[in-house]
């Protein structure tokens, strides 16, 4: 049974086309992985099917009474609400259902026999709905999911306005799972989750009876929960049965077959053109030449998709630092309240340290405290001498109307326009990306703009806060290679063991530091 039908979808931003005549359908129980390079339109597709964005052309049809739940990490949480308030809102429609049941009971006092039968049938359906959505054990359900995703670690009575990015994601994901929608739409749900909670989400999705569409560049996670792949590439959307590795095999085979057919056709075209050019002027062979020309004119030309630009990261080393880069003495970090016990840490020249552990409980705050961006609540953080720091923040500021070109040029005004364009192209961005406003670029494209800034300034210490968030597979692989070759020191928050394995010389497990 089809839950969602998308027919002949076409959409773009200005002159930049995203989809061209795309069709898609989602069947009950399908677990779909939506994959593609950065900027191919995965998040845009989610926004279109949920009605947050209107397509230029095409039809979006949901089955009647289907409830879709969308994990949108940019959702604004209402000021003044607690975490518990947000989680209880997952059951708003059930409270409406309960109110309708009470209203029906009131109507039964004046109903005749036929009306009574209709009202009893409606009450039965509504009661089944409440029970199937665990309405009568809501508090226990909230506590269960909140504990599983680590929400209880920062407290159900916390104000949502005080949450970090990781904490917000956990709350939004917990609310979504409590809603038990007929279809889950998940856009990079693991970005701000730590290993323990990613594992819980993996088990949850493996056992999930309903349909879901998952966008993720975390391939081990993706492979463990999906049974279908939809690949976005060159304005098209194609379906593949199986996991990501099976998709890669089939896609590589199709690509090789297309290239072989293209080469055969190009040889045939060259032979036909050569025959026409040699024989069209001769009376005896003119008819044969005209016949070959007609064949050329009617030929369906095979076109190869242009190769996607792949990033080439290169971070420039400036000079040697002092022996100690960062030292913390009885450092207590936080804002209104402490997030940690007193910390005593040191980072020495040459170390490449990955900070791991539960998200949303202070890793970003630790980076900012060591950098001097925020003051510690207690203790001291010392920075060494001769530090040329390069800092990669977790997210771009919202609403940036500058183009990517302007963003880099404003930072490096001595560069020429061709130099700025070349620098952004090395990060894997096309001309259309370079000329687009930063705010309309995908998360991965925005990250590449920020990496461009790091690449064009000399540093001896890189401080990276979740650098792999939003990056596609090629970009992650290239980033890891560049960081392995970097001669300076690295302090990095990362939740992907596959990325920091073989890169990090030391691990700081934040759960042990609290």
Buried (B, 14 or more C-beta within 10 A) or exposed (E): EEBBBBBEBBBBBEEBBBBBEBEBEBEBEBBBBBBBBBBBBBBBBBBBBBEEEEBBEBEBEBBEEBEBBBBBBEBEBEEEBBBBBBBBBBBEEBBEBBEEBEEBEEEEEEBEEEEEEEBEEBBEEBBEBBEEBBBEEBEEBBBBBBEBBBBBBBBBEBBBEEBBBBBBBBBBBBBBBBBBBBBBBBBBBBBBBBBBBBEBBBEBBEEBEBBBBBBBBBBEBBBBBBEBBBBBBEBBBBEBEBBBEBBBEBBEEEEEEBEEEBEEBEEEBEEBEEBBEEBBEEEEBEEBBEEBBEEBEEEEEEEEEEEBBBBEBEBBEBEEBEEBBBBBBEBBBBEEEBBBEBBEBBBBBBBBBBBBBBBBBBBBBBBBBBBEEBEBBEBEBEBBEEBBBBBBBBBBEEEBEBBBBBBBBEEBEEBEEEBBBEBBBBBBBBEBBBBBBBEBBBBBBBBBBBBBBBBBBEBBBBBBBBBBBBBBBBBBBBBBBBBEEBEBBBBBBBBBEBBBEEBBEEBBEBEEBB
